Protein backbone atom coordinates (compact mmCIF):
# COMPACT_ATOMS: atom_id res chain seq x y z
CA UNK A 1 0.00 0.00 0.00
CA UNK A 2 2.81 2.43 0.92
CA UNK A 3 4.59 1.64 -2.33
CA UNK A 4 1.38 2.28 -4.30
CA UNK A 5 0.93 5.67 -2.62
CA UNK A 6 4.53 6.57 -3.42
CA UNK A 7 4.01 5.69 -7.08
CA UNK A 8 0.81 7.77 -7.19
CA UNK A 9 2.64 10.71 -5.64
CA UNK A 10 5.38 10.53 -8.27
CA UNK A 11 2.79 10.36 -11.05
CA UNK A 12 0.91 13.33 -9.60
CA UNK A 13 4.10 15.41 -9.41
CA UNK A 14 4.96 14.46 -12.98
CA UNK A 15 1.49 15.49 -14.15
CA UNK A 16 1.84 18.91 -12.50
CA UNK A 17 5.25 19.32 -14.11
CA UNK A 18 3.68 18.80 -17.51
CA UNK A 19 0.88 21.22 -16.66
CA UNK A 20 3.37 23.83 -15.52
CA UNK A 21 5.30 23.46 -18.74
CA UNK A 22 2.08 23.91 -20.74
CA UNK A 23 0.96 26.86 -18.64
CA UNK A 24 -0.78 29.05 -19.49
CA UNK A 25 -3.33 27.34 -21.68
CA UNK A 26 -5.30 30.57 -22.21
CA UNK A 27 -5.10 34.29 -21.56
CA UNK A 28 -4.52 35.64 -18.05
CA UNK A 29 -6.11 38.53 -16.22
CA UNK A 30 -4.66 40.76 -13.53
CA UNK A 31 -7.33 42.26 -11.30
CA UNK A 32 -6.56 45.88 -10.39
CA UNK A 33 -8.94 46.61 -7.48
CA UNK A 34 -9.19 50.34 -8.20
CA UNK A 35 -10.31 52.61 -11.02
CA UNK A 36 -8.16 53.22 -14.12
CA UNK A 37 -5.50 55.91 -13.92
CA UNK A 38 -4.32 55.41 -10.34
CA UNK A 39 -1.02 53.99 -9.17
CA UNK A 40 -2.36 50.42 -8.86
CA UNK A 41 -3.75 50.49 -12.39
CA UNK A 42 -0.53 51.92 -13.81
CA UNK A 43 1.55 49.32 -12.00
CA UNK A 44 -0.67 46.46 -13.19
CA UNK A 45 -0.29 47.59 -16.80
CA UNK A 46 3.45 48.04 -16.32
CA UNK A 47 3.90 44.34 -15.58
CA UNK A 48 1.10 42.96 -17.79
CA UNK A 49 2.72 43.49 -21.19
CA UNK A 50 6.16 41.97 -20.39
CA UNK A 51 4.41 39.11 -18.55
CA UNK A 52 2.40 38.40 -21.71
CA UNK A 53 5.64 38.30 -23.70
CA UNK A 54 7.29 36.00 -21.15
CA UNK A 55 4.38 33.53 -21.08
CA UNK A 56 3.37 33.77 -24.72
CA UNK A 57 -0.27 34.50 -23.88
CA UNK A 58 -2.35 37.68 -23.60
CA UNK A 59 -2.47 39.26 -20.14
CA UNK A 60 -5.42 41.61 -19.59
CA UNK A 61 -5.74 44.15 -16.77
CA UNK A 62 -9.27 44.11 -15.35
CA UNK A 63 -10.21 47.10 -13.20
CA UNK A 64 -12.67 46.09 -10.48
CA UNK A 65 -13.07 49.08 -8.14
CA UNK A 66 -15.51 49.08 -5.25
CA UNK A 67 -15.67 49.24 -1.45
CA UNK A 68 -12.24 50.90 -1.31
CA UNK A 69 -10.55 47.88 -2.89
CA UNK A 70 -12.39 45.13 -1.02
CA UNK A 71 -14.40 44.05 -4.08
CA UNK A 72 -11.35 43.45 -6.28
CA UNK A 73 -9.42 41.64 -3.55
CA UNK A 74 -12.42 39.40 -2.88
CA UNK A 75 -12.74 38.57 -6.59
CA UNK A 76 -9.08 37.64 -6.67
CA UNK A 77 -9.47 35.40 -3.63
CA UNK A 78 -12.49 33.56 -5.04
CA UNK A 79 -11.23 33.01 -8.60
CA UNK A 80 -10.49 29.45 -9.80
CA UNK A 81 -6.99 28.40 -8.62
CA UNK A 82 -5.73 27.63 -12.13
CA UNK A 83 -3.24 30.47 -12.54
CA UNK A 84 -5.45 32.32 -15.02
CA UNK A 85 -6.44 35.04 -12.54
CA UNK A 86 -3.96 37.15 -10.61
CA UNK A 87 -4.54 40.05 -8.23
CA UNK A 88 -2.40 43.13 -7.71
CA UNK A 89 -3.00 43.55 -3.98
CA UNK A 90 -1.78 46.23 -1.62
CA UNK A 91 -0.72 46.88 1.95
CA UNK A 92 -3.98 48.45 3.09
CA UNK A 93 -6.21 45.60 2.00
CA UNK A 94 -3.86 42.78 2.96
CA UNK A 95 -2.21 43.94 6.19
CA UNK A 96 -4.23 46.77 7.76
CA UNK A 97 -7.93 46.37 6.97
CA UNK A 98 -8.06 42.69 8.04
CA UNK A 99 -7.31 43.97 11.56
CA UNK A 100 -10.05 46.61 11.43
CA UNK A 101 -13.03 45.03 9.68
CA UNK A 102 -14.71 41.73 8.86
CA UNK A 103 -13.69 41.22 5.25
CA UNK A 104 -15.10 38.62 2.84
CA UNK A 105 -11.59 37.23 2.35
CA UNK A 106 -8.73 36.23 4.65
CA UNK A 107 -5.28 37.33 3.39
CA UNK A 108 -3.60 34.56 5.39
CA UNK A 109 -5.82 31.80 4.02
CA UNK A 110 -7.33 32.76 0.68
CA UNK A 111 -4.27 33.69 -1.40
CA UNK A 112 -1.15 32.09 -2.80
CA UNK A 113 1.34 35.00 -2.74
CA UNK A 114 3.43 35.16 -5.92
CA UNK A 115 5.75 38.16 -5.65
CA UNK A 116 6.11 41.36 -3.65
CA UNK A 117 6.55 43.81 -6.51
CA UNK A 118 7.43 47.21 -5.05
CA UNK A 119 6.90 49.66 -2.22
CA UNK A 120 7.05 53.39 -1.74
CA UNK A 121 7.78 55.49 1.36
CA UNK A 122 5.35 58.00 2.83
CA UNK A 123 5.93 61.66 3.57
CA UNK A 124 4.67 63.67 6.54
CA UNK A 125 3.90 67.14 5.19
CA UNK A 126 2.48 70.45 6.34
CA UNK A 127 1.46 73.77 4.77
CA UNK A 128 4.43 76.13 4.31
CA UNK A 129 3.08 78.60 6.88
CA UNK A 130 2.85 76.11 9.74
CA UNK A 131 5.65 77.07 12.20
CA UNK A 132 7.31 73.66 12.54
CA UNK A 133 10.55 72.17 11.23
CA UNK A 134 10.68 68.73 12.86
CA UNK A 135 8.22 66.07 13.96
CA UNK A 136 8.95 67.04 17.56
CA UNK A 137 7.93 70.62 16.71
CA UNK A 138 4.70 69.33 15.15
CA UNK A 139 3.74 67.26 18.18
CA UNK A 140 4.59 70.13 20.54
CA UNK A 141 2.45 72.54 18.51
CA UNK A 142 -0.44 70.07 18.50
CA UNK A 143 -0.42 70.09 22.31
CA UNK A 144 -0.29 73.88 22.53
CA UNK A 145 -3.11 74.69 20.13
CA UNK A 146 -6.63 74.64 21.60
CA UNK A 147 -8.32 71.57 20.14
CA UNK A 148 -5.08 70.39 18.56
CA UNK A 149 -4.40 70.19 14.82
CA UNK A 150 -6.37 68.94 11.82
CA UNK A 151 -4.92 65.83 10.20
CA UNK A 152 -5.93 65.12 6.60
CA UNK A 153 -6.78 61.47 6.05
CA UNK A 154 -6.93 60.27 2.45
CA UNK A 155 -8.38 56.88 3.40
CA UNK A 156 -9.24 54.88 6.49
CA UNK A 157 -7.46 51.61 7.12
CA UNK A 158 -4.20 52.57 5.42
CA UNK A 159 -0.63 52.71 6.68
CA UNK A 160 -0.96 56.51 6.43
CA UNK A 161 -3.84 56.31 8.91
CA UNK A 162 -1.97 54.05 11.32
CA UNK A 163 1.20 56.15 11.38
CA UNK A 164 -0.85 59.14 12.47
CA UNK A 165 -2.55 57.01 15.14
CA UNK A 166 0.84 55.74 16.31
CA UNK A 167 2.10 59.29 16.84
CA UNK A 168 -1.06 60.12 18.76
CA UNK A 169 -1.05 57.08 21.02
CA UNK A 170 2.71 56.75 21.65
CA UNK A 171 3.85 60.35 21.74
CA UNK A 172 0.83 62.35 22.81
CA UNK A 173 0.18 64.18 19.55
CA UNK A 174 -3.18 65.94 19.54
CA UNK A 175 -5.03 66.06 16.23
CA UNK A 176 -8.38 65.20 14.74
CA UNK A 177 -8.72 63.11 11.58
CA UNK A 178 -10.47 64.91 8.73
CA UNK A 179 -11.44 62.19 6.21
CA UNK A 180 -11.34 62.59 2.43
CA UNK A 181 -12.10 60.35 -0.52
CA UNK A 182 -8.55 60.05 -1.74
CA UNK A 183 -5.45 62.19 -1.44
CA UNK A 184 -6.32 64.61 -4.27
CA UNK A 185 -8.93 66.73 -2.45
CA UNK A 186 -7.00 66.31 0.80
CA UNK A 187 -3.89 67.88 -0.74
CA UNK A 188 -5.93 70.81 -2.05
CA UNK A 189 -7.10 71.64 1.48
CA UNK A 190 -3.63 71.05 2.92
CA UNK A 191 -2.07 73.52 0.48
CA UNK A 192 -4.83 76.02 1.28
CA UNK A 193 -4.05 75.78 5.01
CA UNK A 194 -7.40 74.26 5.93
CA UNK A 195 -5.47 71.25 7.23
CA UNK A 196 -2.33 71.22 9.36
CA UNK A 197 -0.67 67.94 8.39
CA UNK A 198 -1.03 64.75 6.39
CA UNK A 199 0.76 61.56 5.46
CA UNK A 200 0.83 60.90 1.73
CA UNK A 201 2.68 58.81 -0.85
CA UNK A 202 5.88 60.62 -1.80
CA UNK A 203 5.07 60.21 -5.49
CA UNK A 204 1.72 62.02 -5.14
CA UNK A 205 3.15 64.99 -3.27
CA UNK A 206 6.66 65.33 -4.72
CA UNK A 207 5.67 67.97 -7.28
CA UNK A 208 3.87 70.15 -4.72
CA UNK A 209 6.82 69.82 -2.36
CA UNK A 210 9.34 70.83 -5.03
CA UNK A 211 7.21 73.88 -5.92
CA UNK A 212 7.00 74.96 -2.28
CA UNK A 213 3.24 74.51 -2.03
CA UNK A 214 3.80 71.98 0.76
CA UNK A 215 6.70 71.31 3.12
CA UNK A 216 8.00 67.87 4.08
CA UNK A 217 9.15 67.37 7.66
CA UNK A 218 9.76 63.61 7.56
CA UNK A 219 9.63 60.51 5.38
CA UNK A 220 9.20 56.91 6.47
CA UNK A 221 12.25 55.85 4.45
CA UNK A 222 14.94 57.83 2.64
CA UNK A 223 13.95 58.50 -0.96
CA UNK A 224 15.68 60.18 -3.92
CA UNK A 225 12.43 62.02 -4.60
CA UNK A 226 13.03 64.02 -1.39
CA UNK A 227 16.77 63.61 -0.77
CA UNK A 228 17.13 66.17 2.01
CA UNK A 229 14.23 65.03 4.17
CA UNK A 230 15.10 62.93 7.26
CA UNK A 231 13.12 59.89 8.31
CA UNK A 232 10.84 59.59 11.32
CA UNK A 233 13.30 57.12 12.84
CA UNK A 234 16.19 59.55 12.37
CA UNK A 235 14.14 62.08 14.34
CA UNK A 236 13.66 59.71 17.27
CA UNK A 237 10.50 57.81 16.40
CA UNK A 238 11.29 54.05 16.18
CA UNK A 239 9.31 51.40 14.31
CA UNK A 240 8.15 53.89 11.68
CA UNK A 241 10.11 52.47 8.73
CA UNK A 242 7.13 51.71 6.52
CA UNK A 243 6.16 51.58 2.87
CA UNK A 244 2.90 51.33 0.99
CA UNK A 245 3.44 48.15 -1.02
CA UNK A 246 1.95 46.19 -3.92
CA UNK A 247 2.21 42.49 -4.68
CA UNK A 248 0.87 39.89 -7.08
CA UNK A 249 -1.21 37.06 -5.63
CA UNK A 250 -3.05 34.04 -6.99
CA UNK A 251 -6.03 32.32 -5.35
CA UNK A 252 -5.24 29.81 -2.62
CA UNK A 253 -4.87 26.32 -4.03
CA UNK A 254 -3.00 27.42 -7.15
CA UNK A 255 -0.44 24.64 -7.79
CA UNK A 256 3.04 25.40 -6.49
CA UNK A 257 4.79 24.86 -9.85
CA UNK A 258 2.56 27.50 -11.45
CA UNK A 259 3.24 29.96 -8.64
CA UNK A 260 6.98 29.40 -9.04
CA UNK A 261 6.78 29.86 -12.81
CA UNK A 262 4.90 33.11 -12.37
CA UNK A 263 7.35 34.26 -9.71
CA UNK A 264 10.34 33.60 -11.95
CA UNK A 265 8.79 35.54 -14.83
CA UNK A 266 7.75 38.48 -12.66
CA UNK A 267 11.06 38.71 -10.79
CA UNK A 268 12.87 39.01 -14.13
CA UNK A 269 10.42 41.72 -15.21
CA UNK A 270 10.75 43.72 -11.97
CA UNK A 271 14.54 43.58 -12.08
CA UNK A 272 14.75 44.72 -15.70
CA UNK A 273 16.27 48.22 -16.00
CA UNK A 274 13.29 49.53 -17.98
CA UNK A 275 10.85 48.42 -15.28
CA UNK A 276 13.04 49.80 -12.50
CA UNK A 277 13.12 53.18 -14.24
CA UNK A 278 9.33 53.25 -14.58
CA UNK A 279 8.89 52.23 -10.95
CA UNK A 280 11.16 55.10 -9.93
CA UNK A 281 8.91 57.48 -11.88
CA UNK A 282 6.01 56.19 -9.75
CA UNK A 283 7.98 56.76 -6.55
CA UNK A 284 8.31 53.02 -5.97
CA UNK A 285 11.33 50.89 -5.09
CA UNK A 286 11.51 47.43 -6.73
CA UNK A 287 11.47 44.43 -4.38
CA UNK A 288 11.03 41.23 -6.45
CA UNK A 289 10.70 38.75 -3.58
CA UNK A 290 10.30 35.00 -3.72
CA UNK A 291 6.81 33.58 -3.17
CA UNK A 292 7.81 32.29 0.28
CA UNK A 293 9.28 35.67 1.25
CA UNK A 294 6.07 37.41 0.22
CA UNK A 295 4.00 34.95 2.29
CA UNK A 296 6.15 35.64 5.36
CA UNK A 297 6.00 39.38 4.72
CA UNK A 298 2.19 39.43 4.66
CA UNK A 299 2.06 37.55 7.97
CA UNK A 300 4.61 39.91 9.55
CA UNK A 301 2.83 43.03 8.29
CA UNK A 302 -0.49 41.76 9.66
CA UNK A 303 1.08 41.23 13.06
CA UNK A 304 2.89 44.58 13.02
CA UNK A 305 -0.08 46.76 12.10
CA UNK A 306 -2.47 44.69 14.17
CA UNK A 307 -0.29 45.52 17.17
CA UNK A 308 -0.45 49.23 16.35
CA UNK A 309 -4.23 49.04 16.02
CA UNK A 310 -4.65 47.26 19.36
CA UNK A 311 -2.26 49.57 21.18
CA UNK A 312 -3.81 52.77 19.81
CA UNK A 313 -7.44 51.62 19.95
CA UNK A 314 -7.84 52.63 16.30
CA UNK A 315 -11.25 52.12 14.72
CA UNK A 316 -12.40 52.75 11.18
CA UNK A 317 -14.25 55.90 12.16
CA UNK A 318 -11.25 57.37 14.04
C-alpha positions as CSV (number, residue, x, y, z in Angstrom):
1,X,0.0,0.0,0.0
2,X,2.8,2.4,0.9
3,X,4.6,1.6,-2.3
4,X,1.4,2.3,-4.3
5,X,0.9,5.7,-2.6
6,X,4.5,6.6,-3.4
7,X,4.0,5.7,-7.1
8,X,0.8,7.8,-7.2
9,X,2.6,10.7,-5.6
10,X,5.4,10.5,-8.3
11,X,2.8,10.4,-11.1
12,X,0.9,13.3,-9.6
13,X,4.1,15.4,-9.4
14,X,5.0,14.5,-13.0
15,X,1.5,15.5,-14.2
16,X,1.8,18.9,-12.5
17,X,5.3,19.3,-14.1
18,X,3.7,18.8,-17.5
19,X,0.9,21.2,-16.7
20,X,3.4,23.8,-15.5
21,X,5.3,23.5,-18.7
22,X,2.1,23.9,-20.7
23,X,1.0,26.9,-18.6
24,X,-0.8,29.1,-19.5
25,X,-3.3,27.3,-21.7
26,X,-5.3,30.6,-22.2
27,X,-5.1,34.3,-21.6
28,X,-4.5,35.6,-18.0
29,X,-6.1,38.5,-16.2
30,X,-4.7,40.8,-13.5
31,X,-7.3,42.3,-11.3
32,X,-6.6,45.9,-10.4
33,X,-8.9,46.6,-7.5
34,X,-9.2,50.3,-8.2
35,X,-10.3,52.6,-11.0
36,X,-8.2,53.2,-14.1
37,X,-5.5,55.9,-13.9
38,X,-4.3,55.4,-10.3
39,X,-1.0,54.0,-9.2
40,X,-2.4,50.4,-8.9
41,X,-3.8,50.5,-12.4
42,X,-0.5,51.9,-13.8
43,X,1.6,49.3,-12.0
44,X,-0.7,46.5,-13.2
45,X,-0.3,47.6,-16.8
46,X,3.5,48.0,-16.3
47,X,3.9,44.3,-15.6
48,X,1.1,43.0,-17.8
49,X,2.7,43.5,-21.2
50,X,6.2,42.0,-20.4
51,X,4.4,39.1,-18.6
52,X,2.4,38.4,-21.7
53,X,5.6,38.3,-23.7
54,X,7.3,36.0,-21.1
55,X,4.4,33.5,-21.1
56,X,3.4,33.8,-24.7
57,X,-0.3,34.5,-23.9
58,X,-2.4,37.7,-23.6
59,X,-2.5,39.3,-20.1
60,X,-5.4,41.6,-19.6
61,X,-5.7,44.1,-16.8
62,X,-9.3,44.1,-15.4
63,X,-10.2,47.1,-13.2
64,X,-12.7,46.1,-10.5
65,X,-13.1,49.1,-8.1
66,X,-15.5,49.1,-5.3
67,X,-15.7,49.2,-1.5
68,X,-12.2,50.9,-1.3
69,X,-10.5,47.9,-2.9
70,X,-12.4,45.1,-1.0
71,X,-14.4,44.0,-4.1
72,X,-11.3,43.4,-6.3
73,X,-9.4,41.6,-3.5
74,X,-12.4,39.4,-2.9
75,X,-12.7,38.6,-6.6
76,X,-9.1,37.6,-6.7
77,X,-9.5,35.4,-3.6
78,X,-12.5,33.6,-5.0
79,X,-11.2,33.0,-8.6
80,X,-10.5,29.4,-9.8
81,X,-7.0,28.4,-8.6
82,X,-5.7,27.6,-12.1
83,X,-3.2,30.5,-12.5
84,X,-5.4,32.3,-15.0
85,X,-6.4,35.0,-12.5
86,X,-4.0,37.2,-10.6
87,X,-4.5,40.0,-8.2
88,X,-2.4,43.1,-7.7
89,X,-3.0,43.5,-4.0
90,X,-1.8,46.2,-1.6
91,X,-0.7,46.9,1.9
92,X,-4.0,48.5,3.1
93,X,-6.2,45.6,2.0
94,X,-3.9,42.8,3.0
95,X,-2.2,43.9,6.2
96,X,-4.2,46.8,7.8
97,X,-7.9,46.4,7.0
98,X,-8.1,42.7,8.0
99,X,-7.3,44.0,11.6
100,X,-10.1,46.6,11.4
101,X,-13.0,45.0,9.7
102,X,-14.7,41.7,8.9
103,X,-13.7,41.2,5.2
104,X,-15.1,38.6,2.8
105,X,-11.6,37.2,2.4
106,X,-8.7,36.2,4.6
107,X,-5.3,37.3,3.4
108,X,-3.6,34.6,5.4
109,X,-5.8,31.8,4.0
110,X,-7.3,32.8,0.7
111,X,-4.3,33.7,-1.4
112,X,-1.1,32.1,-2.8
113,X,1.3,35.0,-2.7
114,X,3.4,35.2,-5.9
115,X,5.8,38.2,-5.6
116,X,6.1,41.4,-3.7
117,X,6.5,43.8,-6.5
118,X,7.4,47.2,-5.1
119,X,6.9,49.7,-2.2
120,X,7.1,53.4,-1.7
121,X,7.8,55.5,1.4
122,X,5.3,58.0,2.8
123,X,5.9,61.7,3.6
124,X,4.7,63.7,6.5
125,X,3.9,67.1,5.2
126,X,2.5,70.5,6.3
127,X,1.5,73.8,4.8
128,X,4.4,76.1,4.3
129,X,3.1,78.6,6.9
130,X,2.8,76.1,9.7
131,X,5.7,77.1,12.2
132,X,7.3,73.7,12.5
133,X,10.5,72.2,11.2
134,X,10.7,68.7,12.9
135,X,8.2,66.1,14.0
136,X,9.0,67.0,17.6
137,X,7.9,70.6,16.7
138,X,4.7,69.3,15.2
139,X,3.7,67.3,18.2
140,X,4.6,70.1,20.5
141,X,2.4,72.5,18.5
142,X,-0.4,70.1,18.5
143,X,-0.4,70.1,22.3
144,X,-0.3,73.9,22.5
145,X,-3.1,74.7,20.1
146,X,-6.6,74.6,21.6
147,X,-8.3,71.6,20.1
148,X,-5.1,70.4,18.6
149,X,-4.4,70.2,14.8
150,X,-6.4,68.9,11.8
151,X,-4.9,65.8,10.2
152,X,-5.9,65.1,6.6
153,X,-6.8,61.5,6.1
154,X,-6.9,60.3,2.4
155,X,-8.4,56.9,3.4
156,X,-9.2,54.9,6.5
157,X,-7.5,51.6,7.1
158,X,-4.2,52.6,5.4
159,X,-0.6,52.7,6.7
160,X,-1.0,56.5,6.4
161,X,-3.8,56.3,8.9
162,X,-2.0,54.1,11.3
163,X,1.2,56.1,11.4
164,X,-0.9,59.1,12.5
165,X,-2.5,57.0,15.1
166,X,0.8,55.7,16.3
167,X,2.1,59.3,16.8
168,X,-1.1,60.1,18.8
169,X,-1.0,57.1,21.0
170,X,2.7,56.7,21.6
171,X,3.9,60.4,21.7
172,X,0.8,62.3,22.8
173,X,0.2,64.2,19.6
174,X,-3.2,65.9,19.5
175,X,-5.0,66.1,16.2
176,X,-8.4,65.2,14.7
177,X,-8.7,63.1,11.6
178,X,-10.5,64.9,8.7
179,X,-11.4,62.2,6.2
180,X,-11.3,62.6,2.4
181,X,-12.1,60.4,-0.5
182,X,-8.5,60.0,-1.7
183,X,-5.4,62.2,-1.4
184,X,-6.3,64.6,-4.3
185,X,-8.9,66.7,-2.4
186,X,-7.0,66.3,0.8
187,X,-3.9,67.9,-0.7
188,X,-5.9,70.8,-2.0
189,X,-7.1,71.6,1.5
190,X,-3.6,71.0,2.9
191,X,-2.1,73.5,0.5
192,X,-4.8,76.0,1.3
193,X,-4.1,75.8,5.0
194,X,-7.4,74.3,5.9
195,X,-5.5,71.3,7.2
196,X,-2.3,71.2,9.4
197,X,-0.7,67.9,8.4
198,X,-1.0,64.8,6.4
199,X,0.8,61.6,5.5
200,X,0.8,60.9,1.7
201,X,2.7,58.8,-0.8
202,X,5.9,60.6,-1.8
203,X,5.1,60.2,-5.5
204,X,1.7,62.0,-5.1
205,X,3.2,65.0,-3.3
206,X,6.7,65.3,-4.7
207,X,5.7,68.0,-7.3
208,X,3.9,70.2,-4.7
209,X,6.8,69.8,-2.4
210,X,9.3,70.8,-5.0
211,X,7.2,73.9,-5.9
212,X,7.0,75.0,-2.3
213,X,3.2,74.5,-2.0
214,X,3.8,72.0,0.8
215,X,6.7,71.3,3.1
216,X,8.0,67.9,4.1
217,X,9.2,67.4,7.7
218,X,9.8,63.6,7.6
219,X,9.6,60.5,5.4
220,X,9.2,56.9,6.5
221,X,12.2,55.8,4.5
222,X,14.9,57.8,2.6
223,X,13.9,58.5,-1.0
224,X,15.7,60.2,-3.9
225,X,12.4,62.0,-4.6
226,X,13.0,64.0,-1.4
227,X,16.8,63.6,-0.8
228,X,17.1,66.2,2.0
229,X,14.2,65.0,4.2
230,X,15.1,62.9,7.3
231,X,13.1,59.9,8.3
232,X,10.8,59.6,11.3
233,X,13.3,57.1,12.8
234,X,16.2,59.5,12.4
235,X,14.1,62.1,14.3
236,X,13.7,59.7,17.3
237,X,10.5,57.8,16.4
238,X,11.3,54.1,16.2
239,X,9.3,51.4,14.3
240,X,8.2,53.9,11.7
241,X,10.1,52.5,8.7
242,X,7.1,51.7,6.5
243,X,6.2,51.6,2.9
244,X,2.9,51.3,1.0
245,X,3.4,48.2,-1.0
246,X,2.0,46.2,-3.9
247,X,2.2,42.5,-4.7
248,X,0.9,39.9,-7.1
249,X,-1.2,37.1,-5.6
250,X,-3.1,34.0,-7.0
251,X,-6.0,32.3,-5.3
252,X,-5.2,29.8,-2.6
253,X,-4.9,26.3,-4.0
254,X,-3.0,27.4,-7.1
255,X,-0.4,24.6,-7.8
256,X,3.0,25.4,-6.5
257,X,4.8,24.9,-9.9
258,X,2.6,27.5,-11.5
259,X,3.2,30.0,-8.6
260,X,7.0,29.4,-9.0
261,X,6.8,29.9,-12.8
262,X,4.9,33.1,-12.4
263,X,7.3,34.3,-9.7
264,X,10.3,33.6,-11.9
265,X,8.8,35.5,-14.8
266,X,7.8,38.5,-12.7
267,X,11.1,38.7,-10.8
268,X,12.9,39.0,-14.1
269,X,10.4,41.7,-15.2
270,X,10.7,43.7,-12.0
271,X,14.5,43.6,-12.1
272,X,14.8,44.7,-15.7
273,X,16.3,48.2,-16.0
274,X,13.3,49.5,-18.0
275,X,10.9,48.4,-15.3
276,X,13.0,49.8,-12.5
277,X,13.1,53.2,-14.2
278,X,9.3,53.3,-14.6
279,X,8.9,52.2,-10.9
280,X,11.2,55.1,-9.9
281,X,8.9,57.5,-11.9
282,X,6.0,56.2,-9.8
283,X,8.0,56.8,-6.6
284,X,8.3,53.0,-6.0
285,X,11.3,50.9,-5.1
286,X,11.5,47.4,-6.7
287,X,11.5,44.4,-4.4
288,X,11.0,41.2,-6.5
289,X,10.7,38.8,-3.6
290,X,10.3,35.0,-3.7
291,X,6.8,33.6,-3.2
292,X,7.8,32.3,0.3
293,X,9.3,35.7,1.2
294,X,6.1,37.4,0.2
295,X,4.0,35.0,2.3
296,X,6.2,35.6,5.4
297,X,6.0,39.4,4.7
298,X,2.2,39.4,4.7
299,X,2.1,37.6,8.0
300,X,4.6,39.9,9.5
301,X,2.8,43.0,8.3
302,X,-0.5,41.8,9.7
303,X,1.1,41.2,13.1
304,X,2.9,44.6,13.0
305,X,-0.1,46.8,12.1
306,X,-2.5,44.7,14.2
307,X,-0.3,45.5,17.2
308,X,-0.4,49.2,16.4
309,X,-4.2,49.0,16.0
310,X,-4.6,47.3,19.4
311,X,-2.3,49.6,21.2
312,X,-3.8,52.8,19.8
313,X,-7.4,51.6,20.0
314,X,-7.8,52.6,16.3
315,X,-11.2,52.1,14.7
316,X,-12.4,52.8,11.2
317,X,-14.2,55.9,12.2
318,X,-11.2,57.4,14.0
